[in-house]
Amino acid sequence: MLDFQKLIPQIAQIGDESALEENHDSEILQLAQSTFEDAQNDPNRISELVLENGGNAFWPVASPLEPFGIADFVEEYCDSHSVVACDGSQIMPTQHEVLSCYLLNIGAAVLFYASLEEYNGGVQSEAHLNSFPRLYHRSDELYPLVNQRRVHVDEALVSFERSIQELQKARELAERQQALGRKVLTLVDGSLIPWNVDKNADRAQKELLERFGFELDSFNAARLPLVGYVSHSRSSDIVNVLRLMRCPYPQIRCQAYCGSLNEEDFPCSQIWPLADRHLLSSKLPVNARSGFFLSGASWSQIMPYRNQVCFSYLNTGGESARIEVPRWLYEDQDMLAFSLSVLLLQISKGHGYPIALSEAHNMAIVRQADRAQFFALIQEQLLRMGQQRITVSPKENRKRRGIL
């Protein structure tokens, strides 16, 4: 039970301290904006710094794929097309319930927009919303085989499996739209960089990366554009590039010059911490995107060249959202232009957030009442099968009943 009487004085401190932090953040932002303008005026210098010194920094450094500081306007798509979006949620495995199992629920939205000419000819736009629950309860699902060893499924593996299922279902639905002769954009919520691989044991990471790469290759083979949309991104990839320009030393050698310092004491930390979206909100006009960068994240770099993740920021009017695409999509400029134009239209229809992703999320979410009914149905089925002793763990039983 949360004691709000004890919490209220701590909350009151937020107001006292936030003013000081706001002033400090403003100073960081102003200096970062000035550094951005310097890089914008000399894009060749920033490219050389990344190429020659990026590997010596303490953090992964993104590589500009276009002149630094460009702002390229995007126009909303106006022809016939489809959008497929998938999102997922889960009921995690627990030893405290009536049965050890877990559930993945993939929400999907398939939206078809008829062109004006088609509409006048009697063709109607369509919206198909659905969810696809899958129950995992078998021994080989609870103890998956990873590098020839059985490991107990945990939150990291479930999270990765959800990512794979989202991509698989999205591709399956997109291919159906493609078979109807429609141009299709596929959206997923969040990054295309498989960050959840890092949370798994070393022995599992290679196999997981191969599965993830196979899904990206499948989109590529089908010529289906795939975009990851990250709202309110905390990434600082572009800021980290600018930190190279703030280095006062003759060569960028972080270990040699700053290895004994805390990060806030680095000379380049005058513009850190700062998220890219805060920096770019004042640099990008509405409906314009930044130049694309190749991610320096290790989990992107070790993927095959074609699947390495490229990112840009798009000013939607409400935020500077991070847009991620595989390298094969970035290098197909016609497909990339189609993807960005359709994405902008989706954001407009969703009043600041892609409407297909919003609908997919609504179909995916598993509420507390759903979870309770899920386990109640399992218990009922076990009783039908003749199992007499069906109980939750003493811990779960006590949590439900309380102490008094």
C-alpha positions as CSV (number, residue, x, y, z in Angstrom):
1,M,0.0,0.0,0.0
2,L,1.3,3.4,-1.0
3,D,1.4,5.9,1.8
4,F,0.7,9.2,0.1
5,Q,1.1,11.2,3.3
6,K,4.8,10.2,3.3
7,L,5.1,10.7,-0.5
8,I,3.5,14.2,-0.8
9,P,6.5,16.0,0.7
10,Q,8.8,14.2,-1.7
11,I,6.6,15.2,-4.6
12,A,6.7,18.8,-3.4
13,Q,10.5,18.8,-3.9
14,I,10.0,18.3,-7.6
15,G,8.8,21.9,-8.0
16,D,11.8,23.3,-6.1
17,E,14.4,21.3,-8.0
18,S,12.9,21.4,-11.5
19,A,13.5,25.1,-11.9
20,L,17.3,24.6,-11.4
21,E,17.3,21.6,-13.7
22,E,15.3,23.5,-16.3
23,N,17.9,26.3,-16.4
24,H,20.8,23.8,-16.7
25,D,18.9,21.9,-19.5
26,S,18.4,25.1,-21.3
27,E,22.1,25.9,-21.3
28,I,22.9,22.4,-22.6
29,L,20.3,22.8,-25.4
30,Q,21.6,26.1,-26.5
31,L,25.2,24.9,-26.7
32,A,24.0,21.8,-28.6
33,Q,22.1,23.9,-31.0
34,S,25.2,26.0,-31.7
35,T,27.3,22.9,-32.2
36,F,24.6,21.5,-34.6
37,E,24.8,24.7,-36.6
38,D,28.6,24.4,-36.8
39,A,28.3,20.8,-38.1
40,Q,25.5,21.9,-40.5
41,N,27.8,24.5,-42.0
42,D,30.7,22.0,-42.4
43,P,29.1,18.5,-43.1
44,N,32.4,17.2,-44.5
45,R,34.2,17.8,-41.2
46,I,31.6,15.8,-39.1
47,S,31.7,13.0,-41.6
48,E,35.5,12.8,-41.4
49,L,35.4,12.9,-37.5
50,V,33.0,10.0,-37.5
51,L,35.0,8.0,-40.1
52,E,38.4,8.6,-38.5
53,N,37.6,8.8,-34.8
54,G,34.2,7.3,-34.2
55,G,35.8,4.0,-33.1
56,N,37.7,5.7,-30.3
57,A,34.7,7.1,-28.5
58,F,33.2,5.5,-25.4
59,W,29.8,5.3,-27.0
60,P,28.6,3.9,-30.4
61,V,28.7,6.7,-33.0
62,A,26.2,6.9,-35.8
63,S,27.4,7.6,-39.4
64,P,25.7,10.3,-41.5
65,L,24.3,8.8,-44.8
66,E,23.3,12.3,-46.0
67,P,24.7,15.8,-45.5
68,F,24.5,16.6,-41.8
69,G,21.7,19.0,-40.9
70,I,19.5,18.7,-44.0
71,A,15.8,19.0,-43.6
72,D,13.8,17.2,-46.3
73,F,10.1,17.9,-46.5
74,V,7.7,14.9,-46.7
75,E,4.3,15.1,-48.4
76,E,1.3,13.0,-47.5
77,Y,0.6,10.1,-49.8
78,C,-2.5,10.6,-51.9
79,D,-3.0,7.4,-53.9
80,S,-4.4,4.0,-53.1
81,H,-2.5,2.0,-50.5
82,S,-2.7,-0.3,-47.5
83,V,-1.1,0.0,-44.1
84,V,-0.4,-3.0,-41.8
85,A,0.6,-2.5,-38.2
86,C,1.3,-5.0,-35.4
87,D,1.9,-4.6,-31.7
88,G,2.0,-7.2,-29.0
89,S,1.6,-7.9,-25.3
90,Q,2.0,-10.9,-23.0
91,I,1.1,-12.7,-19.9
92,M,4.5,-13.7,-18.4
93,P,5.3,-17.2,-17.2
94,T,5.0,-17.6,-13.5
95,Q,5.3,-20.5,-11.1
96,H,2.7,-19.2,-8.8
97,E,-0.4,-19.8,-11.0
98,V,-2.5,-22.9,-11.5
99,L,-0.3,-23.8,-14.6
100,S,3.1,-22.8,-15.7
101,C,2.6,-21.1,-19.1
102,Y,2.7,-17.8,-20.9
103,L,0.6,-16.0,-23.5
104,L,1.5,-13.7,-26.4
105,N,-1.3,-11.6,-27.9
106,I,-0.5,-9.9,-31.2
107,G,-2.8,-7.1,-32.2
108,A,-3.1,-6.2,-35.8
109,A,-4.6,-3.4,-37.9
110,V,-5.0,-3.6,-41.7
111,L,-6.2,-0.4,-43.2
112,F,-6.9,0.0,-46.9
113,Y,-7.3,3.5,-48.4
114,A,-9.0,3.8,-51.8
115,S,-7.9,6.6,-54.0
116,L,-10.5,9.2,-55.0
117,E,-10.7,7.7,-58.5
118,E,-11.4,4.2,-57.0
119,Y,-13.9,5.6,-54.5
120,N,-15.8,7.3,-57.4
121,G,-15.8,3.9,-59.1
122,G,-17.4,2.2,-56.1
123,V,-14.3,0.9,-54.3
124,Q,-14.6,1.3,-50.5
125,S,-11.8,1.8,-48.0
126,E,-11.5,-1.0,-45.5
127,A,-10.4,-1.5,-41.9
128,H,-9.7,-4.9,-40.4
129,L,-8.8,-5.1,-36.7
130,N,-7.9,-8.4,-35.1
131,S,-5.9,-10.1,-32.3
132,F,-4.0,-13.3,-32.4
133,P,-3.5,-14.9,-29.0
134,R,-1.1,-17.9,-28.6
135,L,-0.7,-20.0,-25.5
136,Y,2.7,-21.6,-24.7
137,H,2.5,-24.4,-22.2
138,R,4.4,-27.4,-23.5
139,S,7.7,-28.5,-22.0
140,D,9.7,-27.6,-25.1
141,E,8.1,-24.1,-25.1
142,L,8.7,-23.5,-21.4
143,Y,12.3,-25.0,-21.7
144,P,13.3,-24.0,-25.2
145,L,16.4,-25.5,-26.9
146,V,19.1,-22.8,-27.2
147,N,22.5,-23.9,-28.6
148,Q,21.7,-27.5,-27.8
149,R,20.8,-26.8,-24.2
150,R,17.4,-26.6,-22.5
151,V,16.9,-23.2,-20.7
152,H,14.0,-22.0,-18.7
153,V,12.0,-19.4,-20.6
154,D,12.3,-16.0,-18.9
155,E,11.1,-12.4,-19.5
156,A,13.9,-11.7,-22.0
157,L,13.1,-14.8,-24.2
158,V,9.4,-14.0,-24.0
159,S,10.1,-10.4,-25.1
160,F,12.2,-11.5,-28.0
161,E,9.6,-14.1,-29.1
162,R,6.9,-11.4,-29.0
163,S,9.1,-9.3,-31.4
164,I,9.4,-12.2,-33.8
165,Q,5.7,-13.0,-33.7
166,E,4.9,-9.3,-34.4
167,L,7.1,-9.3,-37.5
168,Q,5.8,-12.7,-38.7
169,K,2.2,-11.7,-38.4
170,A,2.8,-8.3,-39.9
171,R,4.5,-9.8,-43.0
172,E,1.7,-12.4,-43.4
173,L,-0.9,-9.7,-43.4
174,A,1.1,-7.4,-45.7
175,E,1.6,-10.2,-48.2
176,R,-2.1,-10.7,-48.4
177,Q,-2.6,-7.1,-49.2
178,Q,0.2,-7.2,-51.7
179,A,-1.5,-10.2,-53.4
180,L,-4.5,-8.0,-54.0
181,G,-2.3,-5.7,-56.0
182,R,-2.0,-3.0,-53.3
183,K,1.0,-1.0,-52.3
184,V,1.7,-1.7,-48.6
185,L,3.5,-0.1,-45.7
186,T,4.2,-2.2,-42.6
187,L,4.7,-0.5,-39.3
188,V,5.9,-1.8,-36.0
189,D,5.9,0.0,-32.7
190,G,9.4,0.7,-31.5
191,S,12.9,0.1,-32.7
192,L,14.1,-2.3,-35.4
193,I,17.3,-2.7,-33.4
194,P,16.9,-6.1,-31.5
195,W,17.8,-4.6,-28.1
196,N,16.1,-7.5,-26.3
197,V,18.8,-9.9,-27.6
198,D,21.2,-8.2,-25.2
199,K,19.1,-9.3,-22.2
200,N,19.6,-13.0,-23.1
201,A,22.5,-15.2,-22.2
202,D,25.5,-15.1,-24.5
203,R,25.0,-18.6,-25.8
204,A,21.5,-17.6,-27.0
205,Q,22.3,-14.4,-28.8
206,K,23.7,-15.7,-32.1
207,E,20.6,-17.9,-32.6
208,L,18.2,-15.1,-31.7
209,L,19.9,-12.7,-34.1
210,E,19.7,-15.2,-36.9
211,R,15.9,-15.5,-36.3
212,F,15.5,-11.7,-36.3
213,G,17.6,-11.3,-39.5
214,F,15.5,-14.0,-41.2
215,E,12.4,-11.9,-40.6
216,L,14.0,-8.8,-42.0
217,D,15.2,-10.7,-45.0
218,S,11.7,-12.0,-45.6
219,F,10.4,-8.5,-45.9
220,N,13.2,-7.6,-48.2
221,A,12.5,-10.7,-50.4
222,A,8.8,-9.8,-50.7
223,R,9.7,-6.1,-51.4
224,L,7.6,-5.0,-48.4
225,P,8.7,-1.8,-46.8
226,L,9.1,-2.0,-43.0
227,V,9.3,1.0,-40.7
228,G,9.9,1.1,-36.9
229,Y,8.2,4.1,-35.3
230,V,9.7,5.3,-32.0
231,S,7.7,8.0,-30.2
232,H,9.4,10.1,-27.5
233,S,12.7,8.4,-28.2
234,R,15.4,8.7,-25.6
235,S,18.2,8.1,-28.1
236,S,21.1,10.5,-28.3
237,D,22.8,9.2,-31.4
238,I,23.0,12.6,-33.2
239,V,24.0,14.4,-29.9
240,N,26.8,11.8,-29.5
241,V,28.0,12.6,-33.0
242,L,28.1,16.3,-32.1
243,R,30.1,15.4,-28.9
244,L,33.0,14.5,-31.3
245,M,33.1,18.2,-32.3
246,R,33.2,19.3,-28.7
247,C,36.4,17.3,-28.0
248,P,39.2,19.8,-27.2
249,Y,42.0,17.3,-27.7
250,P,44.2,16.9,-30.8
251,Q,42.8,13.4,-31.4
252,I,39.7,11.8,-30.1
253,R,41.0,9.2,-27.6
254,C,38.4,8.8,-24.9
255,Q,40.2,6.2,-22.9
256,A,43.5,8.1,-23.0
257,Y,42.2,11.5,-22.0
258,C,39.0,10.8,-20.1
259,G,39.3,7.2,-18.9
260,S,39.6,8.3,-15.3
261,L,36.7,10.7,-15.3
262,N,33.0,10.4,-14.7
263,E,31.0,11.0,-17.8
264,E,29.6,14.3,-16.6
265,D,33.2,15.6,-16.3
266,F,34.1,14.9,-20.0
267,P,34.7,18.1,-21.9
268,C,32.2,16.9,-24.5
269,S,29.5,16.4,-21.8
270,Q,28.8,20.2,-22.0
271,I,26.0,19.1,-24.4
272,W,25.0,15.9,-22.6
273,P,22.6,14.4,-21.5
274,L,20.3,15.5,-24.2
275,A,17.9,13.5,-26.4
276,D,18.0,13.9,-30.1
277,R,14.3,14.7,-30.3
278,H,14.8,17.8,-28.0
279,L,17.6,19.0,-30.1
280,L,15.8,18.5,-33.5
281,S,12.5,20.0,-32.4
282,S,13.9,23.4,-33.1
283,K,15.9,22.4,-36.2
284,L,13.3,20.6,-38.2
285,P,10.2,22.3,-39.7
286,V,6.9,20.6,-39.4
287,N,6.6,17.6,-41.9
288,A,10.3,17.6,-42.5
289,R,12.8,14.8,-41.7
290,S,16.4,14.9,-40.8
291,G,19.1,13.3,-42.8
292,F,19.4,9.5,-42.3
293,F,22.2,8.0,-40.2
294,L,23.5,4.5,-39.9
295,S,23.1,3.3,-36.4
296,G,26.3,2.6,-34.5
297,A,24.6,0.3,-32.0
298,S,26.5,-3.0,-31.8
299,W,23.3,-5.1,-32.4
300,S,22.8,-3.3,-35.6
301,Q,26.4,-3.3,-36.7
302,I,26.9,-7.1,-36.4
303,M,23.8,-7.8,-38.6
304,P,24.4,-8.3,-42.3
305,Y,25.0,-5.1,-44.3
306,R,21.5,-5.2,-45.9
307,N,19.7,-5.4,-42.5
308,Q,21.7,-2.7,-40.6
309,V,19.4,-0.1,-39.1
310,C,19.2,3.4,-40.5
311,F,17.3,6.2,-38.7
312,S,16.0,9.7,-39.2
313,Y,13.8,12.0,-37.2
314,L,10.5,13.3,-38.5
315,N,8.8,16.5,-37.1
316,T,5.2,15.5,-36.9
317,G,4.0,18.8,-35.5
318,G,3.7,17.3,-32.0
319,E,7.2,15.8,-31.7
320,S,10.3,14.8,-33.5
321,A,9.7,11.0,-33.8
322,R,12.5,8.6,-34.6
323,I,12.0,6.6,-37.8
324,E,14.0,3.4,-38.3
325,V,14.3,1.3,-41.5
326,P,16.6,-1.5,-42.7
327,R,19.4,-0.5,-44.9
328,W,17.9,-2.3,-47.9
329,L,14.9,0.0,-47.6
330,Y,17.0,3.2,-47.2
331,E,18.9,2.3,-50.4
332,D,15.6,2.0,-52.4
333,Q,14.8,5.7,-52.6
334,D,11.4,5.2,-54.3
335,M,10.3,2.7,-51.7
336,L,11.6,5.0,-48.9
337,A,9.8,8.0,-50.3
338,F,6.5,6.0,-50.4
339,S,7.1,4.8,-46.8
340,L,7.6,8.2,-45.4
341,S,4.7,9.7,-47.3
342,V,2.3,7.0,-46.1
343,L,3.7,7.3,-42.6
344,L,3.1,11.1,-42.5
345,L,-0.5,10.5,-43.6
346,Q,-0.9,7.9,-40.8
347,I,0.3,10.5,-38.3
348,S,-2.1,13.1,-39.6
349,K,-5.0,10.6,-39.4
350,G,-4.0,9.6,-35.9
351,H,-3.6,13.3,-34.7
352,G,0.1,13.0,-33.9
353,Y,0.6,9.2,-33.8
354,P,0.1,6.6,-36.6
355,I,-3.5,5.5,-36.4
356,A,-2.7,2.0,-37.5
357,L,-0.2,1.5,-34.7
358,S,-2.7,3.0,-32.2
359,E,-5.4,0.5,-33.3
360,A,-3.0,-2.4,-33.2
361,H,-2.0,-1.5,-29.7
362,N,-5.7,-1.4,-28.6
363,M,-6.2,-4.9,-30.1
364,A,-3.0,-6.2,-28.4
365,I,-3.4,-5.0,-24.8
366,V,-4.1,-7.6,-22.1
367,R,-5.8,-6.0,-19.1
368,Q,-5.8,-7.3,-15.5
369,A,-9.3,-8.6,-15.9
370,D,-8.3,-10.5,-19.0
371,R,-5.4,-12.1,-17.1
372,A,-7.7,-13.2,-14.3
373,Q,-10.2,-14.7,-16.8
374,F,-7.3,-16.4,-18.7
375,F,-6.2,-18.3,-15.6
376,A,-9.8,-19.0,-14.5
377,L,-10.4,-20.7,-17.9
378,I,-7.3,-22.8,-17.5
379,Q,-8.3,-23.9,-14.0
380,E,-11.8,-24.8,-15.3
381,Q,-10.2,-26.9,-18.1
382,L,-7.9,-28.7,-15.7
383,L,-10.9,-29.6,-13.5
384,R,-12.7,-31.0,-16.5
385,M,-9.7,-33.2,-17.2
386,G,-10.1,-34.7,-13.7
387,Q,-7.3,-33.0,-11.9
388,Q,-8.4,-32.8,-8.3
389,R,-5.6,-30.7,-6.7
390,I,-5.4,-27.3,-8.5
391,T,-3.9,-24.6,-6.4
392,V,-1.9,-21.5,-6.8
393,S,1.3,-21.1,-4.8
394,P,1.1,-20.1,-1.1
395,K,2.6,-16.7,-2.0
396,E,-0.1,-16.0,-4.7
397,N,-2.8,-17.3,-2.4
398,R,-1.7,-15.0,0.4
399,K,-1.5,-12.0,-2.0
400,R,-5.1,-12.6,-3.1
401,R,-6.5,-13.1,0.3
402,G,-4.5,-10.4,2.1
403,I,-3.5,-10.7,5.8
404,L,-6.4,-9.2,7.6
